[in-house]
Amino acid sequence: MGDGVRITFLVVLSAVLFSLTSQAYVDYTPNQNLAEEVRDNPYRILPRNSHYSLALDADFFKPTFVGGDNFLYYKWDFYHGNGYWLTARAEFKPVEKLSINLKTLITQGTSSNGPVYNAMFVPLLALTYREELAGFDWETRLSDIGRLTVGTGLFIEQKDTMGGYIMARRGGFAAALMVDGTGSWRLDGGVAALDFSFWDGIVGATAYIQETAAAIQPPEFTWSIYSKRKIDKYWTYGVEAAANQNTWAGMSFVSYDNWLGDPREAGFHYLLKPQIRYYGPHIMGDLAGNVQHNYVSYEQNDKPFTNFMDIMSYGDDVIASAAQVNLEYVFNIFYRVYAETEFVHYNYRKEPDVQMMFFRTGFKFFPFKERQDNFGFMIGNKYLISSSSQIDNNTSGTVRTYTAPNNADLENKPSFLQQTFFMINYNTKL
């Protein structure tokens, strides 16, 4: 994983975003700060200067499903291979204060239907302006505002978002207003969040306004308070609580992330992250059982299963506990092995309990000493249930629909399911 991907980016709500190191098929690539990401990276060889930067990430893959009751049901998923996923990014800085970012996703999930049928091209454009005014550092961003976590992630966590935000920072204080035009939880309307954070996230508070198809009105919850901080280079904690006139919700987590040795040449990496959450009955009104994932793609594989959207796909009035354990051993610059697991238990009062254990384990081979290109082999059971969105050809209008295996409706489904599979892939970064 490149240094730029490891950098946590403070976008909204001024809380520190904590990203788990993951051996997913392909690393998530942020559509921002590209100049800083590639500047000191010797593996990034595309042209760049003080006004523009370029980067390209490509992954070629082939999964093979291993039996089970749903073997035939899932073998025809969009990404059943042989396929590729290509991310091309460009950042233009006509002046120091202004950045224009373009991220294009080009993918062909399988060769089964020829070169055109399953091909997708998704452009993501962003405009960022920074200014110093009245003693504050201001930042405004429009269109693609990236992968957001609000507070500790009680309601919005690692959400790919289109909309805009404006942020003001001074010392350890930050204030931000974010508008998510893609709805956060459902597609019929937008969500705005106003956040204030003090002492670099030690204390923070967020107020929400939700737009529905009918009108602009307060959502079922109106505020939350949180504390989230990276204590040192190993430990991170987060706690958050929210309430409305009906009930309350809360979560807490702690994580320990450590490298023993050199991440590139030889060493051992381990990450532990237990968490617990509670969502009271009707905390989100009628959302439980009616969630919508507005964008689920190949590079979403690095996300954990436990988040608000997956919990609400089964119901509310729940105590959700989970633990992530990630291990990685680097033999030398050529070989490394890894294993990542997630243990999940959702204890619902009115719905059946959900208990799952996800795993992915495999190895990577880096054949070129001077490059980060690698061949990978993985076996796992954490499979992305839906991989693309497209226009429904069975309607007279341009109605956006969602393709899950043999099912065009993605409403009220978790993002991952348990389905054993093998994966071979080749990854390169330019």
N, C-alpha and C positions, 0 to 999 in steps of 0.2 A: 504494500500500500504506500503510495507516494506521500511525501511530507505534507504537501498541500492538502491532501484529503484528510490527514490527521489533524489539521488545524481546526479547532472549533471556532465557528464564526458567530459573533454576537450580532444577531439581526434584529430580533424583536424581543421586547419585554426584558431586555438586558440581563437575563439570566444566562449563566454559562451553559452552553449546550455540551452535553457529554455524549460522545460517540463511541460505541463499542468497537474494538478491533474485531473484524469479521473476516472469515475466509469465504465469503459469498462468491458466486461465480465471477462477478465483476464489481469493482469498487464504485460507490456513488461518486459522481464528479460534480462539484459545485459550479454553478454558473456565475462566479464572482471571484475577484481577487486572483485572476489567472496570472498576472504578471509576477506577483509574489510567489505563486506556486511553482512556476517554471524557472524562475530567475537563477536559483542555485542548484537546480536539479540536472545533473549531467546526462540523465537518460532522456531528457526532453530535447529533441534535436531539431524541431521545426523552427523556422525563422522567427526572430523577435527583435524588437528594439524598444526605445523609450515610448513609442506611441502605439505599438500593437504587440500582442502575444498570441501564439497559436499552440494548440495541443490536440492530439488525437489518441483515443483509446479504443481498442478493438478486441473483441472476444469471439472466438469461433468455438462452437460447442455441439455436443451430441449426447443427449440423455437416453437412458434405456430403463424402462419401468420393469419392476420385478413383481409379477403376479399380483395377488390380492383380489378382493371382490371387485375392485374398480379398475382392474388392469386395462380392459378394452375401453372403459369410459374415459380414462385419462391419456391413453396413448396417442390420441389425436389432438391433444392440446396444441395451441399455437406454437409453442416452443419445443416441439418434440424432435427438432433437428432433421438433417444437418442444418445448422443455422449460424447466423452471426449477429452481433450487436456492436454498432460503431457509434461512438460519441465524438463529434468534432466540435471544438470550442475555439472561440476567438474573442479577444478583448481589445477594444480600441479606446485610446485615451487621447483625444485631440488636445485637451488641456489637462493639467494635473487633477483638477477637481471633478472632472466629468469622465465617467466610464460607460461604454456601451458594450454589453456582453451578448454574445450569440452562442447558444448551445443547440446543436442539431443532433437528433437521435435518428439513426438510420438502421433499420433492422429487417432481417428476413428470418422468421422463426423456423422455417423448415423448407427443405427443397422438394417436398412431396408434391406441391401444387404449381411448380414452375417458378420463374423469376419474378412474376408480377403479383400474383394473387395475394400472397401473404406479406408483401413488402410494405413497410411503413416509413414515413418521413415526418418527424415532429420537430418543428422549429420553436425554440424558446428564446425570446428576446428580452433584455432587461436594460434599464437606464438608471444609473446611480449618480447622484450629485452630492458632493460634500462641501461644507462651508464652515468657517469659524465666525460666530456672530454672538455678541453680547456675552462672551466668556464661555460659550458652549460650543462643542463640536456637533454640527448638524449633519444628518445623513438622510437623504430621500431616495427611495427606490420605487420604480414602477414596473408593472407587468410581471415577469417571472421573478418572484422574490424568494425563491429557494425552498429548502426543506426546513420547516419551522417547528420549534418546540416552544410552547407557551408555558411559562413557569417551570415546573418539573415534568410536565406532560400529563397532568391529570385529565385534561380534556383534549388537548391538541398536542400530538407528539410525532415528530419526524414527518410532518405533513407537507407534501409537495404543493406549493401554493402559487396562485396567480392573483395579483391584486396590486397592493402598494403599501408602503409604510413611510413614516417620518419619525426620526429619532433624534433626541438631544442628549448629549452626555457631558458630564463635567466631573472629573475625579471619579469617585465611586458611585455617583448618582447617574441615573438614566431614566428618561421618560420616552415612551414610544406609543404611537398610534398605528395599528395595523388593520388593513381591510383585506379579508380573504374573499375574493369574488367567486371562488369555487365552492363556497358553502361549508367547508370544514367537515360537516357530518352528513349533509344532504346537498343535493344540487339545486334545489329550488330556493335560491336566495344566497345572500352573503353573510359574513360574520365580521364584526369589528371588535377589536380588543384594545383597550387603553391600559397601559401598564406603567407602574412606577417602581423603580428598584433602587435600594439604598445599600451602600457599603459593598458594592460589587456582588449583589445578589443575596447578601445575608438576610435581608428583609425585602419582600416585594409584595405587590398587590395588583390584581388585574380585574377590570370591569369589562363585561361583554354586552354587546348589542347584536341581536340576530335579526336579519331581514328575511321575511317569508314571502311567499308568492302573493299573499294578500296585502301585507302592509309592513311597515317598520314597527316593531314592537319589542318590548323586553323579552328575553328568553326566559326559560324556566329558572335558570340560575343567573345571578347578576354579578357575582364577585367571587374572588378567591384570594387567599394570602399564601405566601410560600417563602421558603428559604432554600437556597441551592448554592453550593460552593465546592470548588475543588480545594480541599484543605492543603494538600501538598501534591507531589508528583505521583503519589500512589492512591490516595483516598479522595473520594467524592461522595457527598451526601445530598439528599433532597427530601423535603417534606412540603406538603401542600394540603390545604383544606378549603372547601367551598361550601356555600349554603344558599338556599333560597327559602321561600315561604313554606315549602313542603317538607324538605329533608336536607341532607348534607352528603358530602363526599370527601374522601381524603386519600392520600397515598404517602408512602415513605420508601426510600431506598438508600442503600449504601453500596459502594463499589470499591474494589481494590484491584488495581491494574499495575502489573510490575513486569519489567524485563530484567532477567539475569543474564548478563553478557551483552554482546553486540547484536542488535536486531538484524544486521545484514550478514555478518560473518559467522557467528556461532552464539547460541544462547537459548534460553528458555523463557517463554512468555506465558503468563497466566492471568486470567481475569475472573473475578467472582462478583456477582451482583444479585443479591436477594432483594425482593421488594414485596410490599403488601399494599392492597388498595381496597377501598370500600366505596360502593355507589348505592345510595339509598333509593327507595322506590320512587319512580317518576322524576329522578333528578334532572332528566332531560326531557320531561314531558312524555310524548309518545315515541321518542326516538328508539327506545329499546325494541329490537326486532325489526327496525326499519332503517338501518344504516345504509349508506351508499359509498363505495370507494370510487372516487371520480377519476383516479389515474393509477393503474396498477401495471407495472412494467418489469422488464427483466432486471433492471438495476434496483428494484425494490427488495431483492433477496437478502440484502444485508440487514433488514429491519428485524427486530425481535417480534415474536408472536404476541406477547403480552402488551397490549395498548388499549386505549379506550374504545376504538372502533371494533376490535375483535371481541372484547368483553360484551359490548352492547349488541353484537350480532346474535348473542344467545339470550340476553335479557338484562334486567337490572336487579336491584335489591340483592347485592352480591358481595361477598368477600373474596377477592382474587389474590392469590399468593403465587409467586414464581421465583425461580432462581436460574441464573445463567452461569455456566462454567465454561470458559474457553481456555484451551491449552494449545501451545505451539512450541515445537522444538526445531531449532535451526542447526543442522549438522555442520554446514559450511555454506559457502556462497552458492552452491549448486543444488542442495537438497534441504527440504524441510517437510515436516509432518504436522498435522494439526487435528484437533477434535473440538467441536463446540456443541454444547448441549443446552437445552432449556426445559426446565421442569415446570409444569403449569397445573394449578388446581383452582378452578372457579367454583365456589360454593354458593349456589343460588338458593334463595329461599323458596321460590315457586317453580323453578325450572330444574331439570336434572343437572347434577354436577358435571363439570367438564374436567377431565384429567388427561393430560397428554405429556409425552416426553419426546421432544424433537432432538434429532442429532444430525450432524454432518461431520464426516471424518475423511481424511485423504492425505495426499502428498502433492508437492509441487517440485518440479525439476526446472532449474534455470540453466539452460545449456550454454549461454554466452556470458563470459565473465564481465564483459563491459556493458551488459544490458540487463534490464529487468524482465525481459520476455520469459515466459514460463509455460510449460506443459503441466496440466493438472489432471488428477484422477480423484474422484470423490464418490462416496456412497453415503446416502442420507435418506431421511424420511420427511424432511420439511420442504414441502412442495408448494409453490405459489399457485393458488387455485385459479387465478385469472391473470392473463398475461397481456391483454391488449384491449383497446376500445376502438370501435369503428362505427361508421354510419350504417344503420339498419336498412338493407335493401328491400325488406319486405313491407316498408311503409311508403306512403306517397310523399312524405316530407323528410327533411334531414333531421331525423330523430336520433340522438346519441344513445347508443346501447352498448352493452358490455359482453364480451365473449368469454365465458368460462367453458370448460370442456362440455360440449353438447348442450350448452345452456346459455342463452343470450341474455339472461337476467342475472346481474350480480348483486341485486339488492339483498341485504340481510344475510351476507355470507362473511365468514372470517377471511383474512387474506391468505392464510396458509392452511393446508390439510396434511394429514399423515399419509404419505404414499412413498413406499420405498423405491429408490431409483439409483442408478449409477450415472455418473457424468464424467466425460472426458472433454477437455477444452484446451485452447491455446490463447494466451493473453499477451498483448503487446501495448506499449505506451510510447508515443512519439511526440 
